[in-house]
Amino acid sequence: MTLLIAAIGLLASIYAVLPRERRLELRLRLTVFDRILAVLAFILILYCEYYAVFLSHPIHGIRIAWPLDSWPKGLKPADTIDIILLSWAALTAVRMRLRRLSRWNVDTFRKLLDELYWAGGYEEIFNFLERHRNELFRLKDSDFRMARLRRWFEPALWFRAITLDPAWLEFANNSPVPHGQSRTIRTSKLRSLAKSIVESLQFRLSWMRHLFPDYKKSEEVAATIIRNILLSEQFISQMVGRRPYLGISIMEVWTRDGNRNEFIQSYLWKLMEEPRSE
């Protein structure tokens, strides 16, 4: 128990001296699973610490502690506490190291950026964007294998893919036209036939979309972050003055759309207005 108290005290001391950015990063990376894992580790440590009490006080004749002879040979409750504590710390550290921005925590990311934005913490925002910009724009575009598979089962996508496919267009243009019928009418009838086939497939296979995760909500949250933060005139001004090369890094991962053009235009105007950029 002394080791547990010392570890808790050490973690609290480290957390107290961490910069605000690092504390916010912990909020982003720690999930509900990590909190549940910490609670389970704490319960197991308490169980091992008071093992003798649980062993000698069964509840209604039901023993709530395993006899020592059923434990691995040479393992004692005091040693188990150390193993549990070290295993929990190692697992949590690995998970925090590997965890990135995803559809599960993008809403937390949005709240953190909003909090920093209204508090004027632009340096923290720049650091967050520098670390997570790739994942942010992947979420905006739903650029994930499961999302692409889900879109593949969208009937409208099938119809566009069929009617715009080069092989189909070549077939429509080269197919013989009945006497008295224009090629436009012929192509229109072929498109109608393709549409009826797609609608038939939709009825039979559209349910398969629900087998894949839906990234629509995370896509909307990512778009909100970009619209409220990255396209903000105040944010762009601060970025040009403090971290101008971050704008280039953002443009590299930003797919071409209207918002990207707006960002580039504002970014270039601010660069020209910035005296140090001359």
ChimeraX attribute file (.defattr): number of C-alpha atoms within 10 A of each C-alpha:
attribute: neighborCount
match mode: 1-to-1
recipient: residues
	/A:1	14
	/A:2	7
	/A:3	11
	/A:4	15
	/A:5	10
	/A:6	11
	/A:7	14
	/A:8	12
	/A:9	12
	/A:10	12
	/A:11	11
	/A:12	11
	/A:13	11
	/A:14	10
	/A:15	14
	/A:16	11
	/A:17	10
	/A:18	11
	/A:19	11
	/A:20	14
	/A:21	17
	/A:22	14
	/A:23	13
	/A:24	18
	/A:25	16
	/A:26	13
	/A:27	14
	/A:28	21
	/A:29	19
	/A:30	15
	/A:31	16
	/A:32	9
	/A:33	10
	/A:34	16
	/A:35	12
	/A:36	11
	/A:37	15
	/A:38	16
	/A:39	12
	/A:40	14
	/A:41	18
	/A:42	17
	/A:43	12
	/A:44	17
	/A:45	22
	/A:46	14
	/A:47	17
	/A:48	21
	/A:49	16
	/A:50	15
	/A:51	19
	/A:52	13
	/A:53	13
	/A:54	16
	/A:55	14
	/A:56	11
	/A:57	13
	/A:58	12
	/A:59	9
	/A:60	6
	/A:61	7
	/A:62	8
	/A:63	13
	/A:64	15
	/A:65	17
	/A:66	11
	/A:67	11
	/A:68	14
	/A:69	9
	/A:70	7
	/A:71	11
	/A:72	8
	/A:73	8
	/A:74	8
	/A:75	11
	/A:76	12
	/A:77	17
	/A:78	14
	/A:79	11
	/A:80	15
	/A:81	22
	/A:82	15
	/A:83	13
	/A:84	17
	/A:85	18
	/A:86	12
	/A:87	13
	/A:88	17
	/A:89	14
	/A:90	12
	/A:91	13
	/A:92	18
	/A:93	12
	/A:94	10
	/A:95	14
	/A:96	17
	/A:97	10
	/A:98	9
	/A:99	13
	/A:100	17
	/A:101	20
	/A:102	15
	/A:103	20
	/A:104	12
	/A:105	16
	/A:106	22
	/A:107	20
	/A:108	17
	/A:109	24
	/A:110	19
	/A:111	13
	/A:112	19
	/A:113	23
	/A:114	17
	/A:115	13
	/A:116	18
	/A:117	18
	/A:118	9
	/A:119	9
	/A:120	13
	/A:121	15
	/A:122	19
	/A:123	16
	/A:124	20
	/A:125	20
	/A:126	20
	/A:127	14
	/A:128	18
	/A:129	18
	/A:130	14
	/A:131	12
	/A:132	15
	/A:133	19
	/A:134	16
	/A:135	20
	/A:136	27
	/A:137	19
	/A:138	18
	/A:139	24
	/A:140	22
	/A:141	19
	/A:142	22
	/A:143	14
	/A:144	12
	/A:145	10
	/A:146	16
	/A:147	17
	/A:148	12
	/A:149	15
	/A:150	19
	/A:151	17
	/A:152	16
	/A:153	18
	/A:154	17
	/A:155	19
	/A:156	15
	/A:157	12
	/A:158	19
	/A:159	18
	/A:160	12
	/A:161	13
	/A:162	17
	/A:163	18
	/A:164	11
	/A:165	12
	/A:166	11
	/A:167	11
	/A:168	15
	/A:169	14
	/A:170	10
	/A:171	13
	/A:172	20
	/A:173	14
	/A:174	10
	/A:175	12
	/A:176	10
	/A:177	15
	/A:178	9
	/A:179	6
	/A:180	6
	/A:181	9
	/A:182	10
	/A:183	16
	/A:184	12
	/A:185	11
	/A:186	17
	/A:187	18
	/A:188	12
	/A:189	13
	/A:190	16
	/A:191	17
	/A:192	13
	/A:193	12
	/A:194	17
	/A:195	19
	/A:196	13
	/A:197	12
	/A:198	20
	/A:199	17
	/A:200	13
	/A:201	14
	/A:202	17
	/A:203	10
	/A:204	10
	/A:205	14
	/A:206	16
	/A:207	11
	/A:208	14
	/A:209	17
	/A:210	10
	/A:211	10
	/A:212	14
	/A:213	11
	/A:214	16
	/A:215	19
	/A:216	15
	/A:217	14
	/A:218	21
	/A:219	21
	/A:220	16
	/A:221	20
	/A:222	24
	/A:223	19
	/A:224	15
	/A:225	21
	/A:226	19
	/A:227	13
	/A:228	15
	/A:229	18
	/A:230	20
	/A:231	18
	/A:232	13
	/A:233	15
	/A:234	12
	/A:235	18
	/A:236	24
	/A:237	19
	/A:238	16
	/A:239	22
	/A:240	22
	/A:241	15
	/A:242	13
	/A:243	15
	/A:244	17
	/A:245	10
	/A:246	16
	/A:247	19
	/A:248	12
	/A:249	14
	/A:250	19
	/A:251	14
	/A:252	12
	/A:253	14
	/A:254	19
	/A:255	14
	/A:256	10
	/A:257	8
	/A:258	8
	/A:259	16
	/A:260	17
	/A:261	13
	/A:262	11
	/A:263	21
	/A:264	17
	/A:265	12
	/A:266	16
	/A:267	21
	/A:268	14
	/A:269	14
	/A:270	20
	/A:271	19
	/A:272	12
	/A:273	13
	/A:274	13
	/A:275	9
	/A:276	9
	/A:277	11
	/A:278	7
